[in-house]
Amino acid sequence: MTKRGLTRERLADIAHEFVAENGLDALTMRRLAVTAEVSSGALYKHLRDRRDLQRAMADTVFAAVQLSDLDPADRDVDQVIACCERIRAAMLRFRDGGRIVAGSYSPSAATLRVSATLWALLRAVTLPQFDVGEIALVLRSYITGFVIEEQAYLELESSGEWETLVQSISASNYPRPENSGDIVATMTGDRDQRFTAGLRAILSGKVPDQASLTCS
């Protein structure tokens, strides 16, 4: 089976559609070929292997990040926050988006565009004694990890497993402390607010406060 007009990007879209219905763990090259109604050989004209497929899917996620209104020339810490929030929002648009992005190390234009924008925004505000690359890596790891946990929670909550798990914590020898800011509170609370608070905690002390930026 062959199909005209088949591209790497189209296969990534089909893979995302499959994952939306079945989850990332169910995705294989064979199942992608069946879903795309093409031969396995046709897939390998565009994708080297399963890992390359995941890179193509990550490209689709990063292509969805809206960055056009962010200006690296504007020394504004809130722009760094906004960039990170938009990366998270793009990952959340796709089922298992966090897991798809994690470890993909895609060198595509879409992925590099996001990385370059985050670097430029950080470079404009990061204090000289800190390494921009290290902060960017921590931020990307935080964003990806938060989304992985968030999407795992949403899956568990939708399947009815979440409450059972939380109840088992309460019944154990290690109950949750009162007023805990643990992952249970984070996932079941205002996740947008918790996510942004985490970003600000990472950046604290590494960038000047907004007032000093305005005066400089």
N, C-alpha and C positions, 0 to 999 in steps of 0.2 A: 504494500500500500504506500502510495506517495500522495502528497497534497501540495498543489501549487500555492505559493505565497507564504509557505511556512517559514518563520523566522525564529531566532533566539528569543526575541521579545514576546512573540505570540506564544511560544511554548511556555515561557515563564508565566504568562497570563493564564494559560490553561492549567498549569501546575497550581497556581494560587486558587483557581476555581475548584480544583480537586481537593486541595487542603481545606478550603472553606466547608466542604461537605464531609470530609473524612479525617481531617487532621494530618499533621506533618508526618507522624510515624507511619502512616499508611502509604505514603508516597514512595514509589519506586520508578525506575526508568521504564520497566515493563508496563506498569499501570498507567504511566503518562502516555506511552505509545498507544495503548488501548483507548484512553480518554480522548487523545488527539486524533484517533482513527488514522494512524500512520504506522509504518513498519518501524521496528527498532532501529534499523539501519538509517532511516530518515532522521531519527533523533540525533544520532551521532554525527550528522553533518553539521549540527549547530551546537551540540553540547558534548563535552568530552566524557563526562561521567556524572554520577549523582551529586558530587560536590560542586561541579561546575554548574549544574542545574540550580543548586542552592544559591550560588553566586548570582546567577541570572535573576532569581527571585528576589534576592537582596537588592539588586539594581532597581527592580520595580518599586520596592519599598522606598528607597532613597530618592527615586525620581518623583515621588509623591510629596516630598518635603517642600513646603512653600517658603522661599527665601528671598523673593524678588524685592521686598520692601525693606530688607535689612541692609544697613550701610556701614561697612567696616571702618569708614572714615569718621564715623560718629562715635566718640568715646562714651559709650553708654553700656553699663553693666546689664541693664534690663534687656538689651539686644542679645546678649549671650544667653540669658534666661529664656528669651523668646525662641531663639534658635533651638535650644534643647527641648523646649516644650513642643515645638513643631516636629522635631525628630520623633519624639514619643508619639505624637498624634498620628504620624504616618505609619509607624509600626503597628499601632492599635487598629488601623484600618484593615489589616490583614490578619486572618487567624494564624496564630503561632508566629506573628511577625517578629517578636523578640528573638525567638529561637532561630528563625530563618536568618536573621542578621548576625547573630552571635557566631563568631569564628568564620564568617564568610570571606573576609579579607578580599573583597572585590576591588579590582583596579579600574572599574568602569568610570566613565565620565560622570554619571549620576552620583555615584558614591563619592568620588573625589571632589565634586562640587560642594557637597555637604561638608566634608572634612575641611576643605579649604576655607569655606565661609566661617566655620566655627573657629579655626585657627586665627583667621584675620580679625574676628571680633574679639577673641581673647588677647591677641597681641596688642590691641589698642588699649586695653585696660589692665593687663596683668602687671604687677609690680616687678621691677627688674630682677630681684633675687629669686624669682620663681621661673621654672621652665614651662613655656607655653605648651609644648608637646606633652609633657607629663600631665598637666591639668586637663588637656583635651582628652587624653586617654582615660583618665579617671572619670570625666564627665560622660564619655561614650559608654564606659563600662557600667556606670550608674544608670544611665538611661536604659540600656539594653537589659540589665539585670532587673530593674524596676518593672519593665514591661513583661519580662518573662514571668515574674512573680504575679503580676497583675492579671495576665491572661490565664495563668494556671488557676488563680483564685476564681476567675469568672467561669472557667470550665467546671471546677468543683462545685461552685455555687449553683450552676445551672443543672448539674446532675444530681443535686441533693446531698452530696457528700460532705460539703463544707461544715454544716452544723454538727454532724457526727464527729468530725475531727476536732472541732473546737471543744465539744463536750468531753471528749476523751482527755484533753489537756486539763480541764477543770477537775476531772476525776483522778488524775495522776498524783504522784508524790511531788510534782513540780508545777503547781498551779501558777497561772499568770499573776504577776504583781498587780495590785490595784493601780488604776490610772496609768496602765502600761502603755508605752509608745511602741509596742512590739509590732510584728508583721500583721497580726490579726487586727489590731487597731488601725494600722495603716491601710490595709486592704478594704476593711469594712467602713472606714471613715471617708472623709473627703479626699479622694486619691489625688485630685488635681492640686489641692492645697499641700498635701503631704509631699508630693513630688517636687513642687517648687521650693518648699522649705528645705528639702534635701539638697537641691542645687545651691541654694544660698549658703547652706552649711559648708559645702565643699569649697565654695568661692571665698568664704569668710577669711579675711586676713591675707588673701592672695591678690585681691583687687582693692583699690581705694573705695571709700564710700562715695555715693553719687554726689554729695555736696562738694567734696574735695575735687572731683573731676570737673564739676561745673566751674569752680574757681580757678582751675589750672589753665 
